[in-house]
Structures are given as structure tokens and as C-alpha cells.
């Protein structure tokens, strides 16, 4: 959308087209690492407490689909490569939310949802050293890559991850 256009519903898209897209290879690696941590967590749950999959799998599916309407469909990266490729994915499954903009509160809830899903398999992951090592490596690498490589260039200044980046790096 051109910066001078008015979107349906009256939302001004001023500045959206000027936001630089994330490098797609970097975003693909971030997505792969975060997906790997969820897959390893699911494998651990399936091995040690399969009934828990009835909560975990729908949670992961909801995070990657329905929940995106509250975050990615409102983001400046909607339809474009972001730190995790979810901006592109969301544009393929959901229409853009032209009535609301992404804000800090939605980002906090999104990060809490991700944190809850990351914590769910911990008891099962910890029962196997190999699974634990793989899980924590994928989670740390994925989160660290987003924090240190994506946050500095992200246009969402209100994001709590941007605050965390500043606290960790002193910038």
C-alpha cells in the first residue's frame, strides 16, 4: 500500500511501506529454531505424558493460526518478512486488521502465550538429557537470534523484546 492511501475502515497506513523487511534467510532460521523447540517439546510430551498433547498441540496450532489475527494481522510487517516469517504466513491465512494497530499489550500477551507453550513441555523434556539439550539449544538459539539480530532493526519500538534487548546490550 502506498503511504498516502487510506485503508478500508479509515486506518492510515502511513509509513508502513517504508519499514525494511527482515532478511528472509535469517527469518527462516529463526522460524526453524522456534519450530524445532516446539517439535522437540511435543516429542518429549508424547514420550512421557501423551495426554498432555491434547493441550499442547492445539495451543501451538492456535499460536500459529488464530492468535496471529491479534498480532501479525495488525503489524507493520503484515505480508512481509519479519523476524519469524509470521508476517508472510499471516497474510496467507488471515486478512489484515485495518481497524486496530498492534500495540504493546498485544505483544506482551503474545510473548506470554509463547512462554507458556515453551514451559509446558519442561517436565517431560527434563526427563531425558538429550531431549533437554536439544530443546534448550533450539529455544536459546531461536530466542537469542531474535533478540540480538532482529530486535535492533525492528520498527515496532513499543515491543517488550526491544526493551529487553536494550537492557541486555546497554543500548
Secondary structure, DSSP 4 states (H G I P E B T S, - for coil): --TTPBPTTS-B-TTGGGSPPPPHHHHHHHHHHHHHHHHHHHHHHHHH-GGGHHHHHHHHHHHHTGGGGGTGGGSTTTTS--SSSHHHHHHHHS----S----HHHHHHHHHHHHHHHHHTHHHHTT-HHHHHHHHHHHHHHHHHIIIIIGGG-S-TT-HHHHHHHHHHT-
